[in-house]
Amino acid sequence: MRIRATVAAVSGALALSAFVAPAAHAAGSSPNVTFSNMKVNKGSSMVVGTTKASFSVTYTVTHPASLSASDFATGPAIYRGTSVTSPSDLFVSDEPGTCTAASSTVLNCKAALVFTVGGDSDLINSEAGSWSVGAVAADKNSNVKWVGGLGTTKVLRATKLTADATPEPVKKGKTITVTGSLTRANWNTHKYGAYSSQSVKLQFRKKGSSTYTTLKTIKSSSTGALKTTTTASVDGYYRYSFAGTSTSPAVNATGDYVDVQ
């Protein structure tokens, strides 16, 4: 769920609806719970393409024995800005976390952060990159507690990479041309588009080997196109490899086999 306002103005809009009344509530110290072991997507970046994507979040909640677990709900959040209570941007889980009791005061919880692409409530290109991790708790008395500083995560624009080596087969010593393209998800247009001026490695794996070696590095064109040549030596697979950036993940093309005769 994307929130485009201050925390104080939107607390009542959380999908922890069984606990938070429709009226707005400022962040406070209640309910008296603490969060720990917050892990978003098992510690990996959240890579989003041009369709809906859901990522698991696990965390631990500690509460006093006097506070029943049935009297409050919790969920994860990611935010940008100086703090979770005054964010420039904020996403929270659509549904409260599902928790199991590890003891009378400790809950192990699991929730999801869900992103869709397109529309007023969803990701836009400028939001790719690093985010801070936080959480929210709400009780039946409409008290809401926001907690920040629980770590960092990344939301990245998905990348695609292709490779096509020709001719096939080819005589030893002749020229092989390897073409391809590097594209990435455009969250504004909801399509994949050219990822231009990016360094991409041409790599080769000899038949029977499991290791690719880099032959050269080229840059993608203004249309994301890739094209270079190499000399045929032995049977094997050619691929392009992209190391990724701060806003898009690394990706390897599927190797294209060439029979050298």
C-alpha positions as CSV (number, residue, x, y, z in Angstrom):
1,M,0.0,0.0,0.0
2,R,1.4,3.4,-1.1
3,I,0.9,6.3,1.3
4,R,1.4,9.8,-0.2
5,A,1.0,11.8,2.9
6,T,2.3,12.2,6.5
7,V,2.0,9.3,8.9
8,A,-0.3,11.4,11.2
9,A,-2.7,11.9,8.3
10,V,-2.9,8.4,7.1
11,S,-2.7,6.1,10.1
12,G,-6.4,5.4,9.9
13,A,-6.1,4.3,6.3
14,L,-3.9,1.3,7.2
15,A,-5.3,-2.1,6.4
16,L,-4.9,-3.0,10.0
17,S,-8.5,-1.9,9.9
18,A,-9.8,-4.2,12.7
19,F,-7.7,-2.1,15.1
20,V,-7.4,1.3,13.6
21,A,-10.5,3.5,13.4
22,P,-11.2,5.6,10.2
23,A,-10.1,8.8,11.9
24,A,-6.5,9.9,11.6
25,H,-4.1,9.2,14.5
26,A,-0.7,10.6,15.2
27,A,2.2,8.3,16.1
28,G,2.6,7.5,19.7
29,S,4.2,5.1,22.2
30,S,1.3,2.7,22.3
31,P,0.8,-0.2,21.9
32,N,3.8,-1.1,24.0
33,V,5.5,-3.4,21.6
34,T,9.0,-3.6,20.1
35,F,10.2,-5.0,16.8
36,S,13.3,-7.0,16.0
37,N,14.7,-9.4,13.4
38,M,13.0,-7.5,10.6
39,K,14.0,-9.2,7.3
40,V,12.5,-8.1,4.0
41,N,12.5,-10.6,1.1
42,K,15.0,-12.8,3.0
43,G,17.6,-10.0,2.9
44,S,17.5,-9.7,-0.9
45,S,16.5,-6.7,-3.0
46,M,12.9,-6.5,-4.1
47,V,12.9,-6.6,-7.9
48,V,9.7,-5.3,-9.5
49,G,8.8,-5.7,-13.2
50,T,5.7,-4.3,-14.9
51,T,3.2,-6.4,-13.0
52,K,2.1,-6.9,-9.4
53,A,4.8,-8.3,-7.2
54,S,4.7,-9.5,-3.6
55,F,7.6,-10.0,-1.1
56,S,7.6,-11.7,2.2
57,V,8.7,-10.0,5.4
58,T,9.4,-11.8,8.7
59,Y,9.9,-10.1,12.0
60,T,9.7,-10.6,15.8
61,V,7.3,-8.7,18.1
62,T,7.9,-8.5,21.8
63,H,5.1,-7.3,24.1
64,P,4.4,-7.3,27.8
65,A,2.6,-10.2,29.3
66,S,-0.2,-7.9,30.3
67,L,-1.0,-7.1,26.6
68,S,-2.8,-9.9,24.8
69,A,-1.6,-10.6,21.3
70,S,-5.2,-10.5,20.2
71,D,-5.5,-6.9,21.2
72,F,-3.1,-5.4,18.6
73,A,-2.0,-5.9,15.0
74,T,1.3,-5.2,13.3
75,G,2.8,-4.8,9.9
76,P,6.1,-3.9,8.1
77,A,6.8,-0.6,6.3
78,I,9.4,0.9,4.1
79,Y,10.0,4.6,3.9
80,R,12.2,7.5,2.6
81,G,12.9,10.7,4.4
82,T,14.3,11.7,7.8
83,S,12.1,9.2,9.8
84,V,9.1,6.9,9.5
85,T,6.9,9.5,11.2
86,S,7.8,12.2,8.7
87,P,8.5,10.3,5.5
88,S,8.8,11.7,2.0
89,D,7.4,8.4,0.8
90,L,5.9,5.4,2.6
91,F,4.7,1.9,1.8
92,V,3.0,-0.4,4.3
93,S,1.7,-3.9,4.1
94,D,-1.8,-4.3,2.8
95,E,-2.7,-6.8,5.5
96,P,-1.5,-7.2,9.1
97,G,1.1,-9.7,9.9
98,T,0.2,-13.3,10.8
99,C,1.9,-14.2,14.1
100,T,2.6,-17.3,16.1
101,A,3.5,-17.2,19.8
102,A,7.1,-18.2,20.6
103,S,6.4,-17.5,24.3
104,S,4.0,-15.5,26.4
105,T,5.7,-12.2,25.3
106,V,7.2,-13.0,21.9
107,L,5.6,-13.4,18.5
108,N,7.1,-14.5,15.3
109,C,5.4,-12.8,12.4
110,K,5.1,-12.9,8.7
111,A,3.6,-10.3,6.3
112,A,3.9,-9.1,2.7
113,L,4.8,-5.9,0.9
114,V,2.9,-5.8,-2.3
115,F,3.7,-3.5,-5.3
116,T,1.7,-2.8,-8.4
117,V,2.9,-0.7,-11.3
118,G,0.8,2.0,-12.8
119,G,-1.8,4.4,-11.4
120,D,-1.7,6.9,-8.6
121,S,-1.0,4.5,-5.8
122,D,2.0,2.6,-7.3
123,L,5.7,2.7,-8.0
124,I,7.3,5.3,-10.2
125,N,10.8,5.2,-11.7
126,S,12.3,7.8,-9.3
127,E,11.5,5.4,-6.4
128,A,14.0,2.7,-7.5
129,G,16.9,2.4,-5.0
130,S,17.4,2.2,-1.3
131,W,14.6,2.4,1.3
132,S,14.6,2.4,5.1
133,V,12.7,-0.4,6.9
134,G,10.2,0.2,9.7
135,A,7.0,-1.1,11.2
136,V,3.6,-0.1,12.6
137,A,1.5,-1.5,15.4
138,A,-2.1,-0.6,16.2
139,D,-4.4,-1.6,19.0
140,K,-8.2,-1.7,19.5
141,N,-8.2,1.7,21.1
142,S,-7.0,3.2,17.9
143,N,-3.5,3.9,19.3
144,V,-0.9,3.6,16.5
145,K,2.9,3.2,17.0
146,W,5.4,3.7,14.2
147,V,8.9,2.4,14.5
148,G,11.8,3.2,12.1
149,G,15.4,2.4,11.8
150,L,14.9,-1.4,11.5
151,G,17.3,-1.7,8.6
152,T,17.4,-1.0,4.9
153,T,16.2,-2.6,1.7
154,K,16.1,-1.9,-2.0
155,V,13.3,-1.8,-4.5
156,L,14.8,-2.2,-8.0
157,R,13.5,-2.0,-11.6
158,A,13.7,-5.4,-13.2
159,T,16.2,-6.0,-16.1
160,K,16.2,-8.3,-19.1
161,L,19.2,-9.3,-21.2
162,T,19.4,-11.3,-24.4
163,A,22.2,-12.7,-26.6
164,D,22.3,-14.3,-30.0
165,A,25.5,-15.6,-31.6
166,T,25.8,-16.1,-35.3
167,P,26.5,-17.9,-37.6
168,E,25.7,-21.3,-36.3
169,P,27.7,-23.5,-37.1
170,V,30.9,-21.6,-37.9
171,K,34.3,-22.5,-39.1
172,K,37.3,-22.2,-36.7
173,G,39.0,-18.8,-37.0
174,K,36.0,-17.1,-38.6
175,T,34.1,-14.2,-37.1
176,I,31.2,-14.6,-34.7
177,T,28.7,-11.7,-34.2
178,V,26.9,-11.5,-30.9
179,T,23.8,-9.3,-30.7
180,G,21.4,-8.7,-27.9
181,S,19.5,-6.1,-25.9
182,L,19.4,-4.7,-22.4
183,T,16.0,-3.5,-21.2
184,R,14.5,-2.7,-17.8
185,A,11.1,-2.1,-16.4
186,N,9.7,1.4,-16.8
187,W,7.3,1.9,-13.9
188,N,5.9,5.1,-15.6
189,T,4.9,3.5,-18.9
190,H,4.3,0.0,-17.4
191,K,6.5,-1.5,-20.2
192,Y,10.1,-2.7,-20.6
193,G,12.3,-0.1,-22.3
194,A,15.9,0.5,-23.4
195,Y,18.6,0.6,-20.8
196,S,21.1,2.7,-22.7
197,S,24.8,3.5,-22.1
198,Q,25.4,0.6,-19.7
199,S,28.6,-1.5,-19.6
200,V,27.8,-5.1,-20.5
201,K,30.3,-8.0,-20.7
202,L,30.5,-10.5,-23.5
203,Q,31.4,-13.8,-21.9
204,F,32.2,-17.3,-23.2
205,R,31.9,-20.8,-21.7
206,K,33.6,-23.7,-23.3
207,K,31.6,-26.8,-24.0
208,G,31.9,-29.1,-20.9
209,S,32.9,-26.2,-18.6
210,S,30.7,-24.5,-16.0
211,T,32.6,-21.3,-15.9
212,Y,32.2,-18.2,-18.1
213,T,35.1,-15.9,-18.9
214,T,34.9,-12.3,-20.0
215,L,36.1,-11.6,-23.6
216,K,35.3,-7.9,-23.7
217,T,33.1,-5.1,-22.4
218,I,30.8,-3.0,-24.6
219,K,28.1,-0.4,-23.9
220,S,24.4,-0.6,-24.8
221,S,23.2,1.7,-27.5
222,S,20.5,4.4,-27.1
223,T,18.0,1.7,-27.9
224,G,19.5,-0.8,-25.5
225,A,21.0,-2.8,-28.4
226,L,24.2,-4.8,-28.0
227,K,26.5,-5.9,-30.8
228,T,30.1,-7.0,-31.0
229,T,32.3,-9.7,-32.7
230,T,34.8,-12.3,-31.6
231,T,36.8,-15.1,-33.3
232,A,35.5,-18.7,-33.3
233,S,37.9,-21.1,-31.5
234,V,36.1,-24.0,-29.9
235,D,32.5,-25.1,-29.3
236,G,30.8,-23.2,-26.5
237,Y,28.3,-20.7,-25.2
238,Y,28.2,-16.9,-25.6
239,R,26.3,-14.6,-23.4
240,Y,26.1,-11.0,-22.2
241,S,26.4,-10.2,-18.5
242,F,25.2,-7.0,-16.8
243,A,26.6,-6.2,-13.3
244,G,23.6,-4.0,-12.3
245,T,23.3,-0.5,-10.9
246,S,21.9,1.2,-7.8
247,T,18.4,1.1,-9.3
248,S,18.4,-2.2,-11.3
249,P,19.7,-5.7,-10.6
250,A,22.4,-7.7,-12.2
251,V,21.3,-10.1,-15.0
252,N,22.9,-12.7,-17.3
253,A,21.6,-13.6,-20.7
254,T,20.9,-17.2,-21.5
255,G,24.1,-18.6,-23.2
256,D,23.8,-19.2,-27.0
257,Y,25.6,-22.3,-28.2
258,V,27.9,-22.2,-31.2
259,D,29.2,-25.3,-33.0
260,V,32.8,-24.6,-34.3
261,Q,33.8,-26.8,-37.2
